[in-house]
């Protein structure tokens, strides 16, 4: 999909969101056909600066590694980390959004042709931040764009940080997608899934939000 043909909106939190059209796509390692209604998804993961705006507006607890309520210096445009699934849900609700489902996340990452990585079927360490050749830390969102973009122009869907989704059970485990700056080529595949307790927080878990698209 060309940049000119993409439909985007700016959400309440100021983030650009990209429309993922309704339709079928090939999901999972086995590439089964799944229909997903139209939805919007954040172009990038939520950044430290964006999460700080939420904290300032709501008096919500800031991540434990922030000093005096401030993100790490120089990392304002890096994805926020050290956030639980519940923290991600709280931000999403404040922004008038929600977390994406697993099928939504995967379609936004791989398009309709069942590709293994957002850019195609061949691993290329120059297109993402992962444990194979990366800096072993987060990088600014969009640093690997457009080379690492998905077919819809969604950024950082492989590597940088794992992203919470709405799949799972909030009492036991929730699913994360995308792999992180710490992971190898298998963990950053579009269909790879990792599960953690929803209260898990660490230096390689973040999130992005989704939103229902109005029915035509």
C-alpha contacts under 8 A as a table, 3 or more apart, distances in Angstrom:
res1	aa1	res2	aa2	distance
1	X	5	X	6.58
1	X	6	X	6.91
1	X	151	X	5.88
1	X	152	X	5.76
1	X	153	X	7.72
2	X	5	X	5.39
2	X	6	X	6.63
2	X	152	X	7.94
3	X	6	X	5.43
3	X	153	X	7.24
6	X	18	X	7.09
6	X	19	X	7.13
6	X	152	X	7.27
7	X	18	X	6.06
7	X	19	X	5.47
8	X	16	X	6.64
8	X	17	X	5.46
8	X	18	X	4.55
8	X	19	X	5.92
9	X	16	X	5.80
9	X	17	X	5.33
9	X	18	X	6.73
10	X	13	X	7.95
10	X	14	X	5.69
10	X	15	X	5.52
10	X	16	X	4.59
10	X	17	X	6.09
11	X	14	X	5.26
11	X	15	X	5.50
11	X	16	X	6.45
11	X	17	X	6.87
11	X	95	X	7.48
12	X	15	X	7.42
12	X	95	X	5.61
12	X	96	X	6.84
13	X	50	X	7.47
13	X	95	X	5.43
15	X	42	X	6.67
15	X	43	X	7.66
16	X	42	X	6.03
16	X	43	X	5.87
17	X	40	X	5.75
17	X	41	X	5.12
17	X	42	X	4.28
17	X	43	X	5.30
17	X	210	X	7.97
18	X	40	X	5.29
18	X	41	X	5.45
18	X	42	X	6.35
18	X	43	X	6.03
18	X	152	X	7.56
18	X	153	X	7.76
18	X	154	X	7.25
19	X	38	X	7.13
19	X	39	X	5.84
19	X	40	X	4.42
19	X	41	X	6.69
19	X	213	X	7.51
20	X	38	X	5.64
20	X	39	X	5.46
20	X	40	X	5.88
20	X	41	X	7.37
20	X	108	X	6.54
20	X	152	X	7.12
21	X	37	X	7.17
21	X	38	X	4.59
21	X	39	X	6.81
22	X	35	X	7.47
22	X	36	X	5.68
22	X	37	X	4.31
22	X	38	X	3.94
22	X	39	X	7.47
23	X	35	X	5.34
23	X	36	X	5.62
23	X	37	X	6.42
23	X	38	X	7.48
24	X	33	X	6.27
24	X	34	X	5.25
24	X	35	X	4.10
24	X	36	X	6.19
24	X	112	X	6.93
25	X	33	X	5.65
25	X	34	X	5.58
25	X	35	X	6.51
25	X	36	X	7.80
25	X	107	X	6.55
25	X	111	X	6.82
25	X	112	X	4.25
25	X	113	X	6.82
25	X	114	X	7.15
26	X	31	X	4.57
26	X	32	X	5.28
26	X	33	X	4.83
26	X	34	X	6.40
26	X	107	X	8.00
26	X	112	X	5.90
26	X	113	X	6.35
26	X	114	X	4.92
27	X	30	X	7.17
27	X	31	X	4.67
27	X	32	X	5.22
27	X	33	X	6.27
27	X	34	X	6.45
27	X	103	X	7.23
27	X	106	X	7.15
27	X	107	X	7.49
27	X	114	X	6.71
27	X	191	X	7.07
28	X	31	X	5.06
28	X	32	X	6.61
28	X	191	X	5.00
28	X	192	X	7.90
29	X	191	X	6.16
31	X	114	X	6.30
34	X	103	X	7.85
36	X	103	X	7.04
36	X	104	X	6.70
38	X	212	X	7.05
38	X	213	X	5.64
39	X	104	X	7.82
39	X	210	X	7.00
39	X	211	X	5.82
39	X	212	X	4.67
39	X	213	X	4.48
40	X	210	X	5.43
40	X	211	X	5.07
40	X	212	X	6.21
40	X	213	X	6.01
41	X	100	X	7.56
41	X	108	X	7.69
41	X	208	X	7.57
41	X	209	X	5.96
41	X	210	X	4.20
41	X	211	X	6.40
42	X	45	X	6.79
42	X	154	X	7.53
42	X	208	X	5.94
42	X	209	X	5.61
42	X	210	X	6.20
43	X	153	X	7.29
43	X	154	X	4.78
43	X	155	X	5.70
44	X	141	X	6.24
44	X	142	X	6.94
44	X	154	X	6.69
44	X	155	X	5.26
44	X	156	X	6.52
44	X	208	X	6.80
45	X	79	X	5.83
45	X	80	X	7.97
45	X	141	X	6.85
45	X	155	X	7.90
45	X	156	X	7.32
45	X	163	X	7.93
45	X	206	X	7.19
45	X	207	X	5.63
45	X	208	X	4.47
45	X	209	X	7.81
46	X	50	X	6.22
46	X	51	X	6.72
46	X	79	X	5.60
46	X	80	X	6.19
46	X	206	X	7.39
46	X	207	X	6.15
46	X	208	X	5.39
46	X	209	X	7.85
47	X	50	X	5.15
47	X	51	X	6.13
47	X	76	X	6.66
47	X	77	X	5.40
47	X	78	X	5.34
47	X	79	X	4.08
47	X	80	X	4.92
47	X	141	X	7.47
48	X	51	X	5.09
48	X	52	X	6.03
48	X	71	X	6.10
48	X	75	X	6.97
48	X	76	X	5.00
48	X	77	X	6.18
48	X	78	X	6.09
48	X	79	X	5.82
48	X	80	X	4.51
48	X	81	X	7.98
49	X	52	X	5.06
49	X	53	X	6.45
49	X	71	X	7.46
49	X	76	X	4.88
49	X	77	X	6.37
50	X	53	X	5.20
50	X	54	X	6.66
51	X	54	X	5.07
51	X	55	X	6.27
51	X	80	X	6.84
51	X	91	X	7.47
52	X	55	X	4.90
52	X	56	X	5.99
52	X	62	X	7.57
52	X	69	X	8.00
52	X	70	X	7.52
52	X	71	X	7.56
53	X	56	X	5.15
53	X	57	X	6.09
54	X	57	X	5.15
54	X	58	X	6.10
54	X	59	X	7.97
54	X	60	X	7.46
54	X	91	X	6.59
54	X	94	X	7.39
55	X	58	X	5.37
55	X	59	X	5.20
55	X	60	X	4.79
55	X	61	X	6.65
55	X	62	X	6.33
56	X	59	X	5.52
56	X	60	X	7.39
62	X	66	X	6.85
62	X	69	X	6.05
63	X	66	X	5.72
63	X	81	X	7.49
63	X	82	X	5.72
63	X	83	X	6.43
64	X	82	X	7.03
65	X	71	X	7.98
65	X	72	X	7.96
65	X	82	X	7.58
66	X	69	X	5.62
66	X	70	X	5.31
66	X	71	X	5.00
66	X	72	X	6.17
67	X	70	X	5.33
67	X	71	X	6.86
67	X	72	X	7.36
70	X	73	X	7.95
71	X	75	X	6.82
71	X	76	X	6.50
72	X	75	X	5.55
72	X	76	X	7.28
73	X	76	X	7.06
74	X	77	X	7.86
75	X	78	X	5.02
75	X	140	X	7.27
77	X	140	X	5.17
77	X	141	X	6.31
78	X	138	X	6.41
78	X	139	X	5.65
78	X	140	X	4.17
78	X	141	X	5.62
79	X	138	X	7.12
79	X	139	X	7.68
79	X	140	X	6.93
79	X	141	X	6.36
79	X	160	X	7.90
79	X	161	X	7.23
79	X	206	X	6.47
79	X	207	X	7.99
80	X	83	X	7.39
80	X	206	X	5.68
80	X	207	X	7.80
81	X	161	X	7.77
81	X	201	X	7.50
81	X	202	X	6.56
81	X	203	X	5.41
81	X	204	X	6.16
81	X	205	X	5.36
81	X	206	X	4.84
82	X	201	X	4.56
82	X	202	X	4.56
82	X	203	X	5.54
82	X	204	X	7.50
82	X	205	X	6.45
82	X	206	X	7.18
83	X	86	X	7.91
83	X	87	X	5.65
83	X	88	X	6.65
83	X	200	X	7.72
83	X	201	X	5.18
83	X	202	X	7.24
83	X	205	X	6.86
83	X	206	X	6.32
84	X	87	X	5.04
84	X	88	X	6.37
84	X	198	X	5.97
84	X	199	X	4.91
84	X	200	X	5.49
84	X	201	X	5.11
85	X	88	X	5.09
85	X	89	X	6.24
85	X	164	X	6.17
85	X	174	X	7.69
85	X	198	X	4.88
85	X	199	X	6.26
85	X	200	X	7.54
86	X	89	X	5.03
86	X	90	X	6.16
86	X	198	X	6.77
86	X	199	X	7.02
87	X	90	X	5.09
87	X	91	X	6.34
88	X	91	X	5.23
88	X	92	X	6.17
88	X	99	X	7.58
88	X	164	X	7.41
88	X	206	X	7.88
88	X	207	X	6.51
89	X	92	X	5.00
89	X	93	X	6.12
89	X	98	X	6.58
89	X	99	X	6.64
90	X	93	X	5.25
90	X	94	X	6.26
91	X	94	X	5.10
91	X	95	X	6.22
92	X	95	X	5.08
92	X	96	X	6.19
92	X	97	X	4.75
92	X	98	X	4.89
92	X	99	X	6.68
92	X	209	X	6.18
93	X	96	X	5.06
93	X	97	X	5.50
93	X	98	X	6.20
94	X	97	X	7.47
96	X	211	X	7.90
97	X	209	X	6.26
97	X	210	X	5.87
97	X	211	X	5.06
98	X	209	X	5.61
98	X	210	X	5.42
98	X	211	X	6.00
99	X	164	X	7.28
99	X	165	X	5.48
99	X	166	X	5.49
99	X	207	X	7.99
99	X	208	X	6.93
99	X	209	X	4.79
99	X	210	X	5.48
99	X	211	X	7.88
100	X	104	X	5.83
100	X	105	X	5.83
100	X	165	X	5.32
100	X	166	X	5.79
100	X	208	X	7.88
100	X	209	X	6.13
100	X	210	X	5.07
100	X	211	X	7.69
101	X	104	X	5.15
101	X	105	X	6.13
101	X	165	X	5.59
101	X	166	X	4.89
101	X	167	X	5.71
102	X	105	X	5.18
102	X	106	X	6.11
102	X	165	X	6.17
102	X	166	X	6.90
102	X	167	X	5.85
102	X	175	X	7.73
102	X	177	X	7.90
103	X	106	X	5.14
103	X	107	X	6.04
104	X	107	X	5.28
104	X	108	X	6.19
105	X	108	X	5.24
105	X	109	X	6.25
105	X	165	X	7.64
105	X	177	X	7.71
106	X	109	X	4.98
106	X	110	X	6.09
106	X	111	X	7.90
106	X	190	X	6.10
106	X	191	X	6.49
107	X	110	X	5.36
107	X	111	X	5.13
107	X	112	X	6.82
108	X	111	X	5.92
108	X	150	X	6.94
108	X	151	X	7.79
108	X	152	X	6.63
108	X	154	X	6.83
109	X	117	X	7.73
109	X	118	X	5.34
109	X	150	X	5.25
109	X	151	X	7.42
109	X	152	X	7.87
109	X	154	X	6.99
109	X	157	X	5.69
109	X	190	X	6.13
110	X	113	X	7.20
110	X	114	X	6.24
110	X	115	X	5.61
110	X	116	X	7.14
110	X	117	X	6.58
110	X	118	X	4.98
110	X	119	X	7.79
110	X	150	X	6.08
110	X	151	X	6.69
110	X	190	X	6.10
111	X	114	X	6.91
111	X	115	X	7.50
111	X	118	X	7.83
111	X	150	X	7.06
111	X	151	X	5.60
111	X	152	X	6.95
115	X	118	X	6.86
115	X	119	X	7.69
115	X	120	X	5.32
115	X	121	X	5.41
115	X	190	X	7.59
116	X	120	X	6.16
116	X	121	X	4.78
116	X	122	X	7.50
116	X	189	X	5.58
116	X	190	X	5.67
116	X	191	X	7.35
117	X	120	X	5.18
117	X	121	X	5.72
117	X	122	X	7.20
117	X	123	X	7.09
117	X	158	X	7.20
117	X	188	X	7.46
117	X	189	X	5.29
117	X	190	X	5.41
118	X	148	X	6.60
118	X	149	X	6.14
118	X	150	X	4.33
118	X	151	X	6.82
118	X	157	X	6.82
118	X	158	X	6.97
118	X	190	X	6.66
119	X	147	X	7.30
119	X	148	X	5.81
119	X	149	X	6.24
119	X	150	X	5.76
119	X	151	X	7.04
120	X	123	X	7.99
123	X	185	X	6.71
124	X	127	X	5.78
124	X	128	X	7.66
125	X	128	X	5.83
125	X	129	X	7.35
125	X	130	X	7.38
125	X	132	X	6.52
125	X	133	X	6.35
125	X	134	X	7.65
126	X	129	X	7.92
126	X	144	X	7.70
127	X	144	X	5.57
127	X	145	X	7.79
127	X	147	X	5.52
127	X	148	X	4.50
128	X	134	X	7.83
128	X	144	X	5.75
128	X	148	X	6.00
128	X	156	X	7.11
128	X	158	X	6.36
128	X	159	X	5.89
128	X	160	X	7.28
129	X	133	X	7.79
129	X	134	X	5.14
129	X	135	X	7.42
129	X	138	X	7.56
129	X	139	X	7.14
129	X	144	X	7.68
129	X	158	X	7.70
129	X	159	X	5.15
129	X	160	X	5.07
129	X	180	X	7.28
129	X	181	X	5.27
130	X	133	X	6.81
130	X	134	X	5.20
130	X	135	X	7.94
130	X	136	X	7.24
130	X	159	X	5.09
130	X	160	X	6.31
130	X	179	X	7.75
130	X	180	X	5.77
130	X	181	X	3.86
130	X	182	X	5.63
130	X	183	X	5.49
130	X	184	X	6.30
130	X	185	X	7.78
130	X	188	X	7.86
131	X	134	X	5.50
131	X	135	X	7.72
131	X	136	X	6.15
131	X	180	X	7.64
131	X	181	X	5.30
131	X	182	X	4.41
131	X	183	X	4.73
131	X	184	X	5.35
132	X	183	X	7.40
132	X	184	X	5.80
132	X	185	X	7.40
134	X	137	X	7.73
134	X	181	X	6.77
135	X	138	X	7.69
135	X	181	X	7.65
136	X	181	X	5.66
136	X	182	X	6.01
137	X	160	X	7.77
137	X	181	X	5.92
137	X	182	X	7.57
138	X	160	X	5.50
138	X	161	X	7.13
138	X	181	X	6.22
138	X	204	X	7.66
139	X	143	X	6.89
139	X	160	X	6.56
140	X	143	X	5.65
141	X	144	X	7.93
141	X	155	X	7.50
141	X	156	X	6.82
142	X	145	X	4.99
142	X	146	X	7.73
142	X	155	X	5.87
142	X	156	X	6.51
144	X	147	X	5.96
144	X	148	X	5.50
144	X	149	X	7.70
144	X	155	X	7.89
144	X	156	X	7.36
145	X	148	X	5.39
145	X	149	X	5.72
145	X	155	X	6.43
145	X	156	X	7.84
146	X	149	X	5.15
146	X	153	X	7.55
146	X	155	X	7.69
148	X	155	X	6.94
148	X	156	X	6.93
148	X	158	X	7.81
149	X	152	X	7.57
149	X	153	X	5.19
149	X	154	X	5.53
149	X	155	X	4.93
149	X	156	X	6.80
149	X	157	X	7.42
150	X	153	X	5.11
150	X	154	X	5.22
150	X	155	X	6.67
150	X	157	X	7.15
151	X	154	X	7.45
154	X	157	X	6.91
156	X	159	X	6.34
156	X	160	X	6.60
157	X	178	X	5.48
157	X	190	X	7.71
158	X	178	X	4.77
158	X	179	X	6.03
158	X	180	X	7.26
158	X	188	X	5.05
158	X	189	X	6.88
158	X	190	X	7.16
159	X	162	X	7.03
159	X	178	X	5.82
159	X	179	X	4.82
159	X	180	X	4.02
159	X	181	X	5.40
159	X	183	X	7.38
159	X	188	X	5.80
160	X	179	X	7.21
160	X	180	X	4.52
160	X	181	X	4.55
160	X	204	X	7.41
161	X	178	X	7.10
161	X	179	X	6.20
161	X	180	X	4.13
161	X	181	X	6.24
161	X	204	X	4.90
161	X	205	X	5.23
161	X	206	X	5.68
161	X	207	X	7.79
162	X	176	X	5.95
162	X	177	X	5.49
162	X	178	X	5.21
162	X	179	X	4.85
162	X	180	X	5.18
162	X	204	X	6.10
162	X	205	X	4.66
162	X	206	X	5.80
162	X	207	X	7.07
163	X	176	X	5.16
163	X	177	X	5.22
163	X	178	X	6.40
163	X	179	X	7.92
163	X	205	X	5.98
163	X	206	X	5.01
163	X	207	X	4.14
163	X	208	X	6.62
164	X	174	X	7.38
164	X	175	X	6.34
164	X	176	X	4.60
164	X	177	X	6.72
164	X	205	X	7.43
164	X	206	X	6.64
164	X	207	X	5.20
164	X	208	X	7.61
165	X	174	X	7.12
165	X	175	X	5.80
165	X	176	X	5.73
165	X	177	X	7.20
165	X	207	X	7.70
166	X	174	X	7.08
166	X	175	X	7.22
167	X	174	X	5.86
167	X	175	X	5.52
168	X	172	X	7.85
168	X	173	X	5.81
168	X	174	X	4.32
168	X	175	X	5.90
169	X	172	X	5.44
169	X	173	X	5.44
169	X	174	X	5.81
170	X	173	X	6.17
170	X	174	X	6.34
170	X	197	X	7.75
170	X	198	X	5.97
171	X	197	X	7.79
171	X	198	X	7.41
172	X	197	X	5.65
172	X	198	X	7.07
173	X	195	X	6.00
173	X	196	X	5.12
173	X	197	X	4.26
173	X	198	X	5.83
174	X	195	X	5.50
174	X	196	X	5.68
174	X	197	X	6.12
174	X	198	X	5.73
175	X	193	X	6.40
175	X	194	X	5.70
175	X	195	X	4.50
175	X	196	X	6.67
176	X	193	X	5.93
176	X	194	X	5.13
176	X	195	X	5.89
176	X	196	X	7.58
177	X	190	X	7.82
177	X	191	X	7.92
177	X	192	X	6.54
177	X	193	X	5.38
177	X	194	X	6.49
178	X	187	X	7.26
178	X	188	X	5.19
178	X	189	X	6.90
178	X	190	X	6.53
178	X	192	X	7.02
178	X	193	X	7.68
179	X	182	X	7.88
179	X	183	X	6.07
179	X	187	X	5.18
179	X	188	X	4.38
179	X	189	X	7.62
179	X	192	X	7.76
180	X	183	X	5.39
180	X	187	X	7.96
180	X	188	X	7.08
180	X	204	X	5.90
180	X	205	X	7.61
181	X	204	X	6.94
182	X	204	X	7.39
183	X	186	X	7.92
183	X	187	X	5.97
183	X	188	X	7.03
184	X	187	X	5.75
184	X	188	X	6.77
185	X	188	X	5.48
185	X	189	X	6.77
186	X	189	X	5.68
186	X	192	X	7.42
187	X	192	X	5.79
187	X	193	X	7.76
188	X	192	X	6.59
189	X	192	X	5.32
196	X	200	X	6.40
197	X	200	X	5.51
201	X	205	X	6.60
202	X	205	X	5.90
